[in-house]
Amino acid sequence: MHSSEPGTHSALSPSQQDRLLACARRLLQAQRSGEPLRALRGRNLCLLCEPGDSEGPELFRAACNELGARVATIHPSADWRNAPQEVVAQTALVLGRLYDAVECQGLAPETIAHLRANAGVPVLDAAALPDHPSSTLSVQLGPELPLAERRRYLLEATILEALGLAT
């Protein structure tokens, strides 16, 4: 599988940063109050990634589970990764019917672009990986939380933002 190259993610605008941080802080406060937000209860999300022990898939699953969503992990075959655009477009249509959003990790940028153009649902590009722009905001959530937790809250905010559910 082709990996997204570091730095290929679009930078977040100041207003996007503010919205993500505000949402992450609300998620943190809800958790601390004992009433975590389950904004994705009943939703199904898809994780397209290579099999392995990378922290990205685990972080994505944890964030989705915390929000109440179910996650299906799909490991694309070598044949699919090299498939013509029409096959990727057809796959995107099926994924869009089955899932509320798709997280892609390690897919080529052109494949992600085809998925976005055809899925009809949000398609995230490696949002759970450390080089995603939202991950850099974790230092602004404060040092009292472990880095992994701060990253999870920002990922949760990123997912909610992509689905238009950030509050």
N, C-alpha and C positions, 0 to 999 in steps of 0.2 A: 504494500500500500504506500502511496506517496504521502509524505508527511507535509503538513503545512509548514512553510518556512517561517522562522521567527520574524516578527515584524511585518507579516503580511496582513495582520488585522488592522482594521481602520481604528484610528484613535477616537476616543470618546470625546464628545464636545463637553464643555464645562456644564451645560445643563443636563446632559446625560449622566455625567459623573455625580452631580447633585441629586438627581432622581434615584440613581442606584444606591448611593450612600444613605439617603433618607429612607428608602425602602428597606435596606439591610438593617438599619437602626430600628425600624418598626418591627421587623422580624425578630431581632434580638430582644427587644423589650417585651414582645408577646411571649417569647420563650421564657424569659425571666419571670414574667407574671404567672406562669404556669398555664397559659392558654395559647399554645403555639398556633400560628395561622396555618390552616390546612386548605389553602386557596386552590390547590390542585386535586382535591379529593374527587375521585371518580374519573380522573383524566389519565390518559395513557400517553407516555412519551417513549420515543425510540432513541437508542444509542447505537450508532453505526461506528464500529471500531474494530481494530485488530484484537485477537485474543492476546492476553498477557497480563502482567501484573502492574501495569502503569497506574499511577495514582489518579489519573484523570477519570477513567470509567468509575472507579469507586467513589470519587467525590461527586460525580454527576448522580449516581444512584442514591447516595446519602442525601443530597440536596432535594432530589425529587421525592424520596420517601418522607423526608421531614415535612414537605409541603403536602403530602397525602397522595401523590401520584404513583402510578405503577410504571415500571420501566422494563421495556423489552430490549435486550441486547442482541444485535445482529452483527455477525462477522461476515463482511462481504467476501465472496470468493474471488480468487484471482481472475476468473473469467469475467465476473461482473465489473471489476475495477478497470478492465481493458475493453469493456463493452462499448458499442457504438452509442452515440448520444440518444438515439431513439429508445434503446433499452433502459438507459438511465432515466429518461423522461417517463417511460412506462412504470418503472420502479417507483419513481417519485409520486406518481399518481396513486399507486397502491398505498405507499407509506402515508400519504395525505389523507386517505380514507380510513386508515387504521389508527393513526396517531394524531395527537394534538400538537406535537412539535417533534423535531428531530435534532439531535445533537450529533455532529460529525467530528470524529477525532482521527486524524491521520489521513484524511482523504485529500486528493488533489484539489486545488482551488477551482479548476474548471468543472470538476464533478460536483462540488458544492454549489457552484453557480447554476448548473443544470437542475440540481435538486430544488434549489430555491425557486427557480423559474417555473417549475412544474408541480411541486408538492401541494401548494395551496395552504400550507401551514408554515409556521416559523421554522426555519432551518438555521441552527446555531453552528458556528464554526469554532470548534475547540474551546467553547466557553469554560470548560472545567480544567483547562490546562494552565500551567503557571504563566505562560507568556501572553495570555489573553489580557487585553487592556483593563478589564474589570478587576483582575487579580491584583494589579498594582495599587488599587484603592484600599486594599486590606489594611495598610498601615494607618489609615485614617479612622479605622473603627476602634482604635485604642489598644494599648499593649496588655491590658488585663486578660484578654482572651488569647488562647493559642492561635498561631497563624492558621492552622488548618480550619479552625472554627470560623475565623474571620473570612477566609476564602469561601467557605461553604455559605455563609450568609450573603456574601456578594454574588455568588453563583445563583442562589435562590432568587435574589433580586433581579439578576440578569434574565433568568427564566421567566419570572413574572412579568418583567418589562417586555420581553419578546412576545408574550401571549396577551399583552395589553391588560394585565391584571395587577400591575404594581399600584400600590395605594399610597 
